[in-house]
């Protein structure tokens, strides 16, 4: 893993000074260095775009009631609410009310670019999808693979896998969220898990946090933490030291994977943890909004299509969700030893005309990671209410995920034509899905672009 070079203390200070200076609002030179008064404070807030309560006596009483020095105080707004503190705006911690949309957008883009570059340089984020690799390694080292059934969940769900042990009722599974963190000896794990997360989107889910290191290019699990309830977390977040000098608050959760005895302890802890969380059917774990409480609006519509596909498949075909998240293939279809990698896309109306109708459809291709594993793109059409599936189109993966189209949106008009191509994308009724699945297997690897 490539580590970003550390900046010197002087470089960090210089960058910090430049950032702070850029964020601070402009102030007249005549006002700098003078004692802060009500008149000066009021003038500054008005210049920053805040609509203040015009009653000076009321403002003075409100400032005195806060019991702080004046620069730390807030002022009353005309609508009855209050401003941010003078100090926070003056120092650039909070932007003024009249900050232009262009400046706000530019700052967000700069911050995102900096964060993205840092994550890529340090190998952080989900670049290598450590959750899958570490979980597979954990199953092997503990022997769980032979006693624990598991199924990967759709990308965007509030859990990674559904687990089933031999002690659970038939057809029921426990939802499990996986976390992974690598670090050096003597460092600190950061599983990006807070107690608030466990009380909200991960409520009722088993958390398996896996600490690991790479040895000769292979994953080696070093420590495991298993939590089934928010009360299991002693602090506000799960960021334990790798080798604490004394017994810490997380000691009762830490399982050091350094021998057969600890492998057995880890195995039994996970099997016991699966029994503690609520159990649901596999379909509910995948698609139910009661299990997946924090779905984005985009994922909600995508799940409508995925659930329809799963329930409408021919009896000779099975469907499994992709274990690699944030990549091109969303699920695989299996039949008689053969498998197809499918990218599911929801068609979105685009280019609204003057009469209220739309020119055609589009979907995003994003980065298209591992697009060579995608055999077909299955386009889902929803009705106007965006709650029912009304049709499908099938396009060859190699026709959608090209170098020229990388990261761009894929467009076609309502007649099924795409600019620059001679083929027509046909929209089939939803009831035709079994026939389309048969055609996808029959034409796998062939030259046909659309079905």
C-alpha positions as CSV (number, residue, x, y, z in Angstrom):
1,X,0.0,0.0,0.0
2,X,1.4,3.4,-1.0
3,X,1.7,5.9,1.8
4,X,1.5,9.6,1.1
5,X,4.6,11.5,2.1
6,X,4.2,13.4,5.3
7,X,4.4,17.2,5.2
8,X,6.8,19.1,7.3
9,X,5.5,21.2,10.3
10,X,6.2,24.4,8.4
11,X,4.3,23.2,5.3
12,X,1.3,22.3,7.4
13,X,1.3,25.7,9.2
14,X,1.7,27.5,5.9
15,X,-1.3,25.6,4.3
16,X,-3.4,26.2,7.4
17,X,-2.7,30.0,7.3
18,X,-3.6,30.2,3.6
19,X,-6.9,28.2,4.2
20,X,-7.9,30.3,7.2
21,X,-7.1,33.5,5.3
22,X,-9.2,32.4,2.4
23,X,-12.2,31.6,4.6
24,X,-12.2,34.8,6.7
25,X,-14.7,37.5,5.5
26,X,-13.3,40.9,4.4
27,X,-13.4,43.6,7.0
28,X,-12.7,47.3,6.6
29,X,-9.2,48.3,7.6
30,X,-10.6,51.0,9.9
31,X,-12.4,48.3,12.0
32,X,-9.4,46.1,12.5
33,X,-7.8,46.1,15.9
34,X,-10.5,48.1,17.6
35,X,-12.5,47.2,20.7
36,X,-15.7,45.3,19.7
37,X,-18.8,47.3,20.4
38,X,-22.5,46.7,19.7
39,X,-22.4,49.2,16.8
40,X,-19.3,47.5,15.3
41,X,-20.7,44.0,15.8
42,X,-24.1,45.0,14.3
43,X,-22.3,46.6,11.3
44,X,-20.3,43.4,10.7
45,X,-23.3,41.1,10.8
46,X,-25.2,43.3,8.3
47,X,-22.3,43.3,6.0
48,X,-22.2,39.5,6.2
49,X,-25.8,39.4,5.0
50,X,-27.7,38.7,8.2
51,X,-31.1,40.4,8.8
52,X,-30.9,41.5,12.5
53,X,-33.6,42.5,14.9
54,X,-33.5,46.3,14.7
55,X,-34.1,46.8,18.5
56,X,-30.7,47.7,20.0
57,X,-31.9,47.4,23.6
58,X,-33.1,43.9,22.9
59,X,-29.8,43.0,21.3
60,X,-27.8,44.4,24.2
61,X,-29.9,42.4,26.7
62,X,-29.5,39.3,24.7
63,X,-25.7,39.7,24.5
64,X,-25.4,40.3,28.3
65,X,-27.6,37.2,29.0
66,X,-25.1,35.0,27.3
67,X,-22.5,35.7,29.9
68,X,-19.5,35.6,27.5
69,X,-17.1,38.1,26.1
70,X,-18.7,40.0,23.2
71,X,-16.8,38.3,20.4
72,X,-18.1,34.9,21.5
73,X,-21.7,36.1,21.5
74,X,-24.5,35.8,19.0
75,X,-27.2,38.3,17.9
76,X,-30.9,38.1,17.4
77,X,-32.3,37.8,13.9
78,X,-35.5,39.4,12.7
79,X,-37.3,36.1,12.4
80,X,-36.6,35.2,16.1
81,X,-33.7,32.9,15.6
82,X,-30.0,33.7,16.3
83,X,-26.8,34.2,14.3
84,X,-23.7,32.1,14.6
85,X,-21.2,33.6,17.0
86,X,-19.2,36.6,15.8
87,X,-15.9,34.8,16.5
88,X,-16.8,31.8,14.4
89,X,-17.7,33.9,11.3
90,X,-14.8,36.3,11.8
91,X,-12.3,33.4,12.0
92,X,-13.8,31.6,8.9
93,X,-15.2,28.6,10.8
94,X,-18.7,29.4,9.6
95,X,-19.4,31.2,6.3
96,X,-21.4,34.4,6.2
97,X,-25.0,34.4,5.1
98,X,-24.2,36.3,1.8
99,X,-21.5,33.8,0.6
100,X,-22.2,33.2,-3.1
101,X,-23.2,29.8,-4.4
102,X,-20.1,29.8,-6.6
103,X,-17.8,30.2,-3.6
104,X,-19.6,27.5,-1.7
105,X,-19.5,25.1,-4.6
106,X,-15.8,25.8,-5.2
107,X,-14.9,25.2,-1.6
108,X,-16.8,21.9,-1.5
109,X,-15.1,20.7,-4.7
110,X,-11.7,21.7,-3.4
111,X,-12.3,19.9,-0.1
112,X,-13.6,16.8,-1.9
113,X,-10.6,16.8,-4.3
114,X,-8.2,17.1,-1.4
115,X,-9.9,14.3,0.5
116,X,-10.1,12.1,-2.6
117,X,-6.4,12.5,-3.4
118,X,-5.4,11.8,0.2
119,X,-7.5,8.7,0.3
120,X,-6.1,7.4,-3.0
121,X,-2.5,8.1,-2.0
122,X,-2.9,6.3,1.4
123,X,-5.0,3.4,0.0
124,X,-8.0,4.3,2.2
125,X,-11.7,4.2,1.4
126,X,-13.1,1.2,-0.5
127,X,-10.5,1.2,-3.2
128,X,-9.6,-2.4,-2.5
129,X,-12.9,-3.6,-0.9
130,X,-11.2,-5.0,2.2
131,X,-14.5,-6.1,3.8
132,X,-14.8,-9.0,1.3
133,X,-11.2,-10.1,1.5
134,X,-11.0,-9.9,5.3
135,X,-14.3,-11.7,5.8
136,X,-13.3,-14.5,3.4
137,X,-10.0,-14.8,5.3
138,X,-11.8,-14.8,8.7
139,X,-14.1,-17.7,7.5
140,X,-11.1,-19.7,6.5
141,X,-9.0,-19.2,9.6
142,X,-11.8,-19.8,12.1
143,X,-13.5,-22.7,10.3
144,X,-16.8,-20.8,10.1
145,X,-17.2,-21.5,6.4
146,X,-18.4,-25.1,7.2
147,X,-21.0,-24.0,9.9
148,X,-22.1,-20.6,8.7
149,X,-24.2,-19.9,5.6
150,X,-23.8,-16.4,4.2
151,X,-25.2,-14.4,1.3
152,X,-24.0,-11.0,0.1
153,X,-26.5,-8.2,0.1
154,X,-27.2,-5.6,-2.7
155,X,-24.9,-2.6,-3.0
156,X,-26.4,0.2,-1.0
157,X,-28.1,-2.0,1.6
158,X,-27.5,-1.2,5.3
159,X,-25.7,-4.5,5.8
160,X,-23.0,-6.4,3.9
161,X,-24.0,-10.1,4.4
162,X,-26.9,-12.2,5.7
163,X,-25.7,-15.0,8.1
164,X,-27.4,-18.2,9.1
165,X,-26.2,-20.8,11.6
166,X,-27.5,-24.3,12.2
167,X,-29.3,-23.1,15.4
168,X,-31.6,-20.7,13.5
169,X,-35.0,-21.4,12.2
170,X,-35.3,-22.5,8.6
171,X,-35.4,-19.7,6.0
172,X,-34.2,-17.0,8.5
173,X,-31.0,-14.9,8.5
174,X,-29.3,-12.3,10.6
175,X,-28.1,-9.1,9.0
176,X,-24.4,-8.4,9.5
177,X,-22.3,-5.3,8.7
178,X,-18.6,-5.8,8.1
179,X,-15.9,-3.3,9.0
180,X,-12.2,-3.6,8.2
181,X,-9.1,-1.6,9.1
182,X,-5.5,-2.2,8.5
183,X,-2.7,-0.5,10.4
184,X,0.9,-0.9,11.6
185,X,2.0,-2.5,14.9
186,X,1.6,0.0,17.7
187,X,-0.9,2.0,15.7
188,X,-4.7,2.5,15.9
189,X,-7.6,0.9,14.1
190,X,-10.4,3.1,12.7
191,X,-13.5,1.1,11.7
192,X,-15.5,4.2,10.9
193,X,-18.3,3.0,13.3
194,X,-20.0,5.2,15.8
195,X,-22.5,4.4,18.6
196,X,-25.0,6.6,16.7
197,X,-24.6,4.4,13.6
198,X,-25.4,1.3,15.8
199,X,-28.5,3.1,17.2
200,X,-29.8,4.1,13.8
201,X,-28.9,2.4,10.5
202,X,-27.1,-0.6,12.0
203,X,-29.7,-1.2,14.7
204,X,-30.5,-4.9,14.9
205,X,-27.5,-5.9,13.0
206,X,-24.4,-7.8,14.0
207,X,-21.1,-5.9,13.6
208,X,-18.0,-7.8,12.8
209,X,-14.9,-5.4,12.8
210,X,-11.8,-7.1,11.4
211,X,-8.3,-5.7,12.0
212,X,-5.7,-7.0,9.5
213,X,-2.3,-6.6,7.9
214,X,-0.9,-7.8,4.6
215,X,1.9,-10.3,4.8
216,X,3.5,-11.2,1.4
217,X,0.5,-9.8,-0.4
218,X,-2.0,-11.9,1.6
219,X,-4.6,-10.8,4.2
220,X,-3.7,-11.8,7.7
221,X,-6.5,-11.3,10.3
222,X,-4.9,-9.9,13.5
223,X,-7.8,-8.8,15.7
224,X,-11.6,-9.1,15.6
225,X,-14.3,-7.2,17.5
226,X,-17.9,-8.4,17.5
227,X,-20.8,-6.2,18.6
228,X,-24.6,-7.0,18.6
229,X,-25.9,-4.0,20.6
230,X,-25.0,-0.3,20.9
231,X,-24.3,-0.9,24.6
232,X,-21.4,-3.2,23.6
233,X,-19.5,-0.1,22.4
234,X,-17.8,1.5,25.5
235,X,-17.2,4.9,23.8
236,X,-18.7,7.0,21.0
237,X,-16.7,5.3,18.2
238,X,-14.7,2.1,17.6
239,X,-11.1,3.2,17.2
240,X,-9.1,0.9,19.5
241,X,-5.3,0.9,19.8
242,X,-3.6,-2.2,18.3
243,X,-1.4,-2.8,21.3
244,X,-2.6,-0.7,24.3
245,X,0.0,-0.4,27.1
246,X,-2.6,-1.1,29.7
247,X,-6.1,-2.7,29.8
248,X,-8.4,-0.4,27.9
249,X,-12.2,-0.1,27.7
250,X,-12.4,-2.3,24.6
251,X,-10.4,-5.2,26.1
252,X,-13.5,-7.3,26.6
253,X,-14.3,-7.1,22.9
254,X,-10.8,-7.6,21.5
255,X,-10.1,-11.1,20.1
256,X,-6.4,-11.4,19.2
257,X,-6.1,-13.9,16.4
258,X,-2.8,-15.5,17.4
259,X,-3.6,-19.2,17.9
260,X,-6.1,-22.0,17.6
261,X,-7.7,-21.2,21.0
262,X,-8.4,-17.6,19.9
263,X,-9.7,-18.8,16.5
264,X,-12.2,-21.0,18.4
265,X,-13.2,-18.1,20.7
266,X,-13.8,-15.9,17.7
267,X,-15.9,-18.6,15.9
268,X,-18.1,-19.1,19.0
269,X,-18.5,-15.4,19.6
270,X,-19.8,-14.8,16.0
271,X,-22.1,-17.8,16.2
272,X,-23.5,-16.5,19.5
273,X,-23.8,-13.0,18.1
274,X,-25.9,-14.1,15.1
275,X,-28.4,-15.5,17.5
276,X,-28.7,-12.2,19.4
277,X,-29.9,-10.0,16.5
278,X,-33.3,-10.1,14.9
279,X,-33.8,-12.7,12.1
280,X,-35.5,-12.1,8.8
281,X,-36.0,-13.9,5.5
282,X,-33.3,-13.5,3.0
283,X,-35.5,-11.3,0.8
284,X,-36.3,-9.0,3.7
285,X,-32.7,-8.6,4.5
286,X,-32.0,-7.6,0.9
287,X,-34.9,-5.3,0.2
288,X,-37.1,-4.6,3.2
289,X,-37.2,-0.9,4.3
290,X,-37.7,-2.1,7.9
291,X,-34.3,-3.8,7.8
292,X,-32.7,-1.2,5.6
293,X,-33.8,2.0,7.3
294,X,-31.4,4.4,5.8
295,X,-31.6,3.9,2.1
296,X,-31.1,6.8,-0.3
297,X,-33.9,7.6,-2.7
298,X,-31.8,6.3,-5.6
299,X,-31.2,2.9,-3.8
300,X,-34.9,2.6,-3.0
301,X,-35.8,2.8,-6.7
302,X,-33.0,0.4,-7.6
303,X,-34.2,-2.1,-5.0
304,X,-37.7,-2.1,-6.6
305,X,-36.1,-3.4,-9.8
306,X,-33.8,-5.9,-8.2
307,X,-36.6,-7.4,-6.1
308,X,-38.8,-7.7,-9.2
309,X,-36.0,-9.4,-11.1
310,X,-35.3,-11.9,-8.3
311,X,-39.0,-12.9,-8.0
312,X,-39.6,-13.1,-11.8
313,X,-36.6,-15.3,-12.8
314,X,-37.2,-18.7,-14.5
315,X,-37.1,-21.7,-12.2
316,X,-33.9,-22.9,-13.8
317,X,-32.0,-19.7,-12.9
318,X,-30.7,-18.4,-9.6
319,X,-29.5,-14.9,-8.6
320,X,-26.7,-13.9,-6.2
321,X,-25.6,-10.4,-5.3
322,X,-22.1,-9.3,-6.1
323,X,-19.6,-9.4,-3.2
324,X,-17.5,-6.6,-4.7
325,X,-19.3,-3.3,-3.9
326,X,-19.2,-0.1,-5.9
327,X,-18.2,-2.0,-9.1
328,X,-20.0,-2.5,-12.4
329,X,-21.5,-5.9,-11.8
330,X,-24.5,-5.7,-9.4
331,X,-25.5,-9.4,-9.4
332,X,-24.9,-12.7,-11.2
333,X,-27.4,-15.1,-12.8
334,X,-26.6,-18.8,-12.6
335,X,-27.8,-21.6,-14.8
336,X,-26.5,-25.1,-15.4
337,X,-22.9,-24.2,-14.3
338,X,-22.8,-21.0,-16.3
339,X,-22.9,-17.5,-14.8
340,X,-23.6,-14.0,-16.2
341,X,-22.4,-10.7,-14.7
342,X,-25.3,-8.2,-14.8
343,X,-25.2,-4.5,-14.3
344,X,-28.7,-3.3,-13.3
345,X,-29.6,0.3,-14.3
346,X,-32.8,2.3,-13.7
347,X,-33.8,4.4,-16.8
348,X,-34.3,8.0,-15.9
349,X,-36.3,10.4,-18.2
350,X,-34.1,13.2,-19.6
351,X,-34.4,16.4,-21.7
352,X,-37.8,17.8,-20.9
353,X,-39.6,19.4,-23.8
354,X,-41.8,22.5,-23.8
355,X,-45.0,20.4,-23.9
356,X,-43.9,18.6,-20.7
357,X,-42.9,15.4,-22.5
358,X,-39.3,14.0,-22.5
359,X,-36.9,13.3,-25.3
360,X,-35.6,10.0,-24.0
361,X,-33.8,8.1,-21.2
362,X,-30.4,8.0,-19.6
363,X,-28.4,6.3,-16.8
364,X,-25.0,6.9,-15.4
365,X,-22.0,4.6,-15.9
366,X,-19.8,6.1,-13.1
367,X,-16.2,4.7,-13.1
368,X,-17.2,1.3,-14.5
369,X,-14.8,-0.6,-12.3
370,X,-14.1,-4.2,-13.5
371,X,-16.5,-3.6,-16.4
372,X,-14.9,-6.5,-18.3
373,X,-16.9,-8.8,-15.9
374,X,-20.2,-7.4,-17.1
375,X,-21.9,-9.5,-19.7
376,X,-25.2,-7.6,-20.0
377,X,-26.7,-4.3,-18.8
378,X,-30.3,-4.9,-17.7
379,X,-32.2,-1.5,-17.9
380,X,-35.3,-1.3,-15.6
381,X,-38.2,1.1,-16.6
382,X,-40.4,2.2,-13.7
383,X,-43.9,3.7,-14.0
384,X,-44.6,7.4,-13.3
385,X,-45.0,6.8,-9.5
386,X,-41.6,5.1,-9.5
387,X,-43.0,2.2,-7.5
388,X,-43.8,-0.4,-10.2
389,X,-41.6,-2.1,-12.9
390,X,-43.2,-1.7,-16.3
391,X,-40.4,-2.9,-18.7
392,X,-36.8,-3.9,-19.5
393,X,-34.1,-3.4,-22.1
394,X,-31.0,-5.5,-22.5
395,X,-27.7,-4.1,-23.9
396,X,-24.4,-5.7,-24.2
397,X,-22.0,-4.7,-21.4
398,X,-19.2,-4.0,-23.9
399,X,-21.4,-1.5,-25.8
400,X,-22.1,0.5,-22.7
401,X,-18.8,0.4,-20.8
402,X,-16.3,1.7,-23.3
403,X,-13.2,3.8,-22.8
404,X,-14.9,6.7,-24.8
405,X,-17.9,6.5,-22.5
406,X,-16.1,6.0,-19.2
407,X,-17.8,8.0,-16.4
408,X,-20.3,9.5,-18.8
409,X,-24.1,9.1,-19.0
410,X,-25.6,6.7,-21.6
411,X,-28.5,8.3,-23.6
412,X,-31.1,7.0,-26.0
413,X,-34.4,8.5,-27.2
414,X,-37.9,7.1,-26.8
415,X,-37.7,5.4,-30.2
416,X,-34.7,3.4,-28.9
417,X,-32.0,5.1,-30.9
418,X,-28.7,6.3,-29.6
419,X,-26.8,9.0,-31.5
420,X,-24.0,7.6,-33.7
421,X,-25.2,3.9,-33.5
422,X,-27.3,2.0,-35.9
423,X,-29.0,-0.4,-33.4
424,X,-32.4,0.3,-31.7
425,X,-32.8,-0.3,-27.9
426,X,-36.1,-2.1,-27.6
427,X,-38.2,-1.8,-24.5
428,X,-39.8,-5.1,-23.5
429,X,-42.8,-5.5,-21.1
430,X,-42.0,-6.6,-17.6
431,X,-43.6,-10.0,-18.2
432,X,-40.9,-10.7,-20.9
433,X,-38.1,-11.0,-18.3
434,X,-37.9,-14.8,-18.3
435,X,-37.6,-14.8,-22.1
436,X,-34.9,-12.1,-21.9
437,X,-33.0,-14.1,-19.4
438,X,-33.0,-17.1,-21.7
439,X,-31.7,-14.9,-24.6
440,X,-28.9,-13.5,-22.4
441,X,-27.6,-17.0,-21.7
442,X,-28.0,-18.1,-25.4
443,X,-26.2,-15.0,-26.7
444,X,-23.4,-14.9,-24.1
445,X,-20.2,-14.0,-25.7
446,X,-21.8,-13.5,-29.1
447,X,-21.8,-10.4,-31.3
448,X,-25.4,-9.3,-30.6
449,X,-25.5,-5.8,-29.0
450,X,-29.1,-5.6,-27.9
451,X,-31.9,-8.1,-27.2
